[in-house]
Amino acid sequence: MRSRTKNTPLPPEPTDVDIVGPNTNRWILTVEDFPALAAHRIAHMGFCETVAPYRRVRHHPGGSYLVAVCQGSARFFLDGDWREVSAGTVCLAPPRVLNAYEACAGEPLAYFWIRYNEPLTVRPLVTAASPLGMRFAVNEFRRVVEGLRSEWEGVREIRPMQLWMELAHSLARRVAQPWQVNAKLWGLWEDVGTRLDHHWDLGELADRFHTSKEHLRRICLRELGRTPMDQLTYMRMQLAQKLLDSTHDKLEVVAKSVGYENAHVFSRAFKRWIGSTPSDYRKAHGSTAPH
């Protein structure tokens, strides 16, 4: 994944956006088309070939989102910043977090995606333990979706289609929930996750990992695609969403629960990462907690 782009623009428009030019070839299979997708909570999946202008913006997606860039490059809005992503990269976004991407001018873009449907009561595929993005053999995704598409447009035998679907979900899990990770690193973040109200800084994180700040930064970038402080913010935003979804706590209380003494600073960070203010987010989703 390439570094953040310079002169980072503001988050996209406050409504969902679909800009699709005339030179776009898009195939999509939805759970309404093929109900077996519901076995893995897949809402839809597909493949797209396009060129600029092309942009998609989703402010409150109902599930995890995985996009594998097979050809060309695209700009993704991830963790509050636009980043340019090249072919061979898989990007991941958790549920109910602003995600957006657009084709870069001057070259064709081809990508595969899976979008899940994950209510608040289930553990999502993409969690705080998932990488922001990673290099992956994305042609495996392409072969799988092309196999599924071929069967769908052909005889539509249920069993072969289920096998293609299982392969697609298995690849998504392999990316979002890596089996081979740095156990020591995950131990650090599991510990941090139990104390997100603590005022962590990079020096303390590095001390707990028994390494230098620069070495921790390199490891986190390699394993997660984020710096240590970005990973900390990401985890705090995940917890903040959960508290806004499930409690009626005031914003000041939520802010302190995730390590912010100032509700205004928390609100600015939340809007940058999630795409809406905490108040608007709570109105859109509603708390499931009893009054």
Secondary structure, DSSP 8 states (H G I E B T S, - for coil): ---B-SS------SS-EEEE-TT-EEEEEETTT-GGGGGGTEEEEEEEEE-SSEEEEESS-SS-EEEEEEESEEEEEETTEEEEEETTEEEEE-TTS-EEEEE-TTS-EEEEEEEE---TTS--SS-TTS-SEEE--HHHHHHHHHHHHHHHHTT--HHHHHHHHHHHHHHHHHHHS-SS--HHHHHHHHHHHT-TTS---HHHHHHHHTS-HHHHHHHHHHHHSS-HHHHHHHHHHHHHHHHHHH----HHHHHHHTT-S-HHHHHHHHHHHHSS-HHHHHHHH---S--
